[in-house]
Amino acid sequence: MLDACDGAVMTDTENLLEVRDLKVHFPLPKTNPFASAPKVHAVDGVSFDTKRGTTFGLVGESGSGKTTTALAIMRLAPITDGSIRLNGEEICLLAGEPLRQQRRHMQIIFQDPYSSLNPRLRAGEIVRAPLDQLDVGDEKIRDDRVAELFRLVGLRPEQQALFPHQFSGGQRQRVGIARALATQPDLIVCDEPVSALDVAIQAQILNLLRRLQEEFGLTYLFISHDLGVVQHMCDDIAVMYLGQVIEHADRLSLFGRPLHPYTNALLSAVPSADPALRDRADRIRVSGDPPSPIDLPPGCRFASRCPFAEDRCRAEEPRLRLIAEGHQVRCHLVTDDGSPPPHLAA
């Protein structure tokens, strides 16, 4: 419900994006006319800030809520509650023409370059479309802008006349990046932008995104399940599990000293060619599936899969606590001075 958004004023100008207690719940049909309607808790109280010119990463396994969070920020998914401020302006309440005008300040690069481009339009038309729809500049300015964007993303001018099926996967993603840059947005959401590409092409696209960020001071919200990509791209990272942020830290802290058992399990699962790392005895292996996002457990949402869970974990939901400067964790077993669960510390 859009009218549920909080309009509280936030004044920290260092942050481009400020998300507070964001919730996205999808109602389901009633199975019992006398019971309340069930709902999917896709995103359940997510908060974070993204500084200008930096990359903020959201990571987690499938179903954790990271993509739904990004779509809600883009106003492409319905918002149940919470606050989203971009450049200090509350965007939860926008609708109609004000929302359309706000879209020039936030753009998205989709995961699949094969399905995110209109197959009936030529590449130049695809990149030009946001400029036409938002009435940016005159005809000459738009033509020049499209030509410049093709150069910036490493495509040749004559490729403007080609259709999407005439490009490789990496080239199609370059077209998608050019389209996202067209309106000179403040925020670009990168929704798993390289997961559908070959490994060699992934490196090229990631390096292109980094170069464009350095050149134009772009701010990215980067969604991925690949921790290697996240470590390469992101300045700050939030780990999501079943709709909640369970750990949030800068890159060095998260990869150097992860505190939550789930974060440790994600890092343990990263493939390695080194047998000593691949077969080490202290790897944390998580079995089973997450609980249902419709019928949530009473305690920690990770307790049913956590190898260290105690009775308290199954009965009492932990809160997201600040352990050290910029490092937050949602776990009963992590001490206030930042010591991980005893089994992990050992």
N, C-alpha and C positions, 0 to 999 in steps of 0.2 A: 504494500500500500504506500503510494508515494507521499501521502500526507502525513506518514508516520516519521518522516525524516527529521532529524534534529537540526535546527538552524543555529546552533550555538556558534559564536564568532571565535575564530582562531586567528591569532595575529603573528605567528612565527613565519616571517617572510622568507626565511631560509628554505622552507619546504615548499615545493611546487604542489605536491599532492598530500592531502591529509585525510586518512580514513579512520573513522571512529565507530566502533561497535556495529559494524556492517553485518546485516542479516539478510539472507535470501532463503525463504522457505517456500516450497512449492506444495500447495494443497492437493490432496488426492480425493477421489470420490469416496463418499461415506459407504462403508459396508454394513453399518448398523445405524438405523435412523435415530436411535436414542443416544448415540455416542458422539463425541466431538469428531470433526473431520480430521483424519490423519494428515500429516504433512512431512515432506522431506526436508530435513535440516541441512541444506546444501552448504550454506555459509552461516556460521552461528557465532557472531560477535567478534569479527576480525577488526583489528586496529593496527595501523602503521603509518609512518611518515616517509616520504621520498624527497630527498634533497635535490635541488636543481642541479642539472648536469651530471647526475649519478645514475647508476643502474640498481634498481631494487628487485631482488629475485624472490619468487614464490615457488617453492618446491614441495614435492610430495608425490605419493603414488596415485594411480588413477582413482578417482572418486574422492580425493581429499578436499576438493572445493576450490582449487587454485584457479582453474579456468572460469568457473562461475563468478569468483571474486573479480577477475579481470573484466568479464562481460558486464557485471553490475557497474563497475567504475566507468565503463564505456557507455553506460545506459542502454545496453543491449539485452539485459536481463532484468526482470522486475525486482525492485528493492522492497523488502519487508520493513526494515528499520535501519537506523543508523545515519551517519553523516559522511558525505564525500565532498571535500573542498578542493577545487583546482584553481590555483592562483588566487586563493583567498575567497573564491566565490562558491557558495553552496550549489551543487549541481543536481542534488537529489530532487529538488522541487521544480526544476526546469521542465517545460513542455512546449510543444509547438515551435514557433519561430525562434524564441530564445534558446531552446535546446539545439535547433538546427545550426544557429550561429555559433554556439559553443563547440560544435563538432570540429570546427576548423582548428581548435586548440588541442584536440586529442584524436589520434588516429591509431589504427591497429594493423599489424602484420599478422596474417593468419597462418595457421600451421601448415595447411596443405596448398602448395602453389598450383596444384592441378585442378582444384575445385573452386578456388577463391577468385579466379579471373573469369570474366564473361567470355565464353568461347566465340561469341558473335561479334565482338569488338576487336579492333586492331589495338596493338599495344599502346600506341600514342593516344588513342581515344580513352583507354583505361586509365592512363596516368593523368590525362587532362580532365577526366570526369569530376573529381572533387572541385577543381577550379571553376568549372561550368556551374555545378550545382550550388556553390556558395558565392557565385558572382565575384570571383577574385580577379581584379584587373580587367583590361580590355583584351581583344582578340590577339593583338601583337604580344602583349605581356604574357598571355597564356601559352602561345606558341613558343616563345623564347624560354619560358619556364620549363616546359616539357623537354625541350632540347637539352637544357642544362641538367635536368634531372637524369636523363639517359646517360649523359657524360659522367655524372657523379657516381652512378651505380655500376659503371663499367660496361654499358651497352653502346652500340654504334648508332648514329643518327638514323641510318636507313632502316634500322630494326623497328622503328616506330610503325612502319607499314605492315608488319607481320602480325599474324594471329597467334594466340597463346599456344596452339598445338604445334607451331613451328619453332618453339623454344625448348631447350632442355629444362630439367627441373630447377637447376640453379639459376638459369636465366629467368625463368618465370618468377622465382622468388625475388630476383632483382627488380623485376617489373613491379611486384607487390611493394617492395621497399620504396621505389620511386613514387608510387601512388600515395603511400603513407606520408612521404615528405612534401607532397605537392603544396599543401596549404601552410607550410612552415609551422607545424604544430609544436606546442610546448611539451606534450607528453605523447610518447609512442608506446603502445602496448605490444609486446612481442610474445605471441602465444605459440610457444614451441616452434619457433620459426625455422629450425633446421632438422627437426626430427624425421621429416619425410625425405631427407636428402642423403646421398652417399657421404661417407665420412670425409673424403677429400674435399667435397663441395661444401660440407658443413664448415670447415675451417675457413674457406674463402668468404662465406657469408658472414660468419662471426667477425672476421677481421674487417670486413666492409662496415658492419654495424659499429664497431669500435672506432674506425676512422671517421665515420660520419658524426659520431658523438663528439669526438675531439674537435672536429672542424666547426661544428655548428652549436656545440653546447647542449646537445639533446638530452632529455631525461627519458629513461626507459623503465617500464615495468616489465620484467622478463619472467615468463612462465616456462618452467621446464621440469622434467623428471630426471634429467641427466645431470648428475652432480659435477661431472667433469666440465660440462659446458657452463654451469652456474659458477664454478670456481674461476673460470676464465673470464666471465663477463661481469659479474655482480660485485657491487661494493657492500651492500647490506642484503641479508637473506632472512626470510621467514620460512620456517618449515611448517607445513600444514598437515593435519591429520583429522579426518572426519569433520571437516568444516571449521576447525579451530587452528589457531597458531599455537604450536606447542614448544617452539624455540625460535628466538629471534636474536640475531647478533650480526656484527660485521664479518666479512669474509674470513679474516685471519683468525678470529675467535672461534667461529663456527667450525672451521676445518681443523684448526689447531687443538681445540679443547671442547669438543661437543659434550653437552651435559645430559641431554634427554636420551633414554634408551632407544627411542625410535630413530633419532638422528644418528646415533651410533650404528644402528642396524642398517640404515640407508648407506652410510659410508662403508660399512663392512661388505655391502653387496656390490660395490663398484668393481667391475671386472678388472683383473690385472694379469699381465703375462708373467709376472714374477711368482714362481711356485711358493716362495716363502710367504708372500703376502696372501696368495690365493688360498693356501691350506693352513694358515696360522690358527692355533687352537683358541685364541681369544676372540674370534669372529662372533658377532651376535647374529644369530639366525632367528628370524621371525616366521612363525608358521600360522596357518589359519587365515581367515578373512576378517576384515574390519566388521564391527557390529553394524546392524541396519541403521541407516540415517533416519529411518522412520521411528523406530523403537530404540531410543538411545539408552545405554546403561546408566545406572545411578552414579557411579564413581568416575574414575579416569576412563576415557574412551579407548585408551590403549591397553588397559589392564588385562583384557582377555588374551592378548598376544604378547604381553611383556614377560620375559623370563624372570624378572625380579619383583613382580607385583606382590604386595602384601594385602592384608585384609582391609587396611585403611584405603588403599588404592581402589578397591572394588566398591567401597561404600561412600566415599567422599570425593567430590569432584575437585581437582586441584585448580588453583587460580594461576594466572600468568604473573610470575614474580620477577622483579628486577634483582638479579644476582650481582652483577657488576655493571660498570658504566656501559650502557648500550646492549647488555646481554640479558635477555629474559628467557625464562623457562617455565613450563607448566608441568611440574612433577613433584610429588610429595617426597621422593627419595633424594632429591638434590638439596643439600643443606644451604642455609642462608649465606654462608661464606663461599659458596660456589663449588663445594665438593660433590662429585657425581655419586651415584649409588655405589655402595661398597664393592659390589661385584665388578663394576666398571673401573673403579679406582685401582683394584688389584690387578 
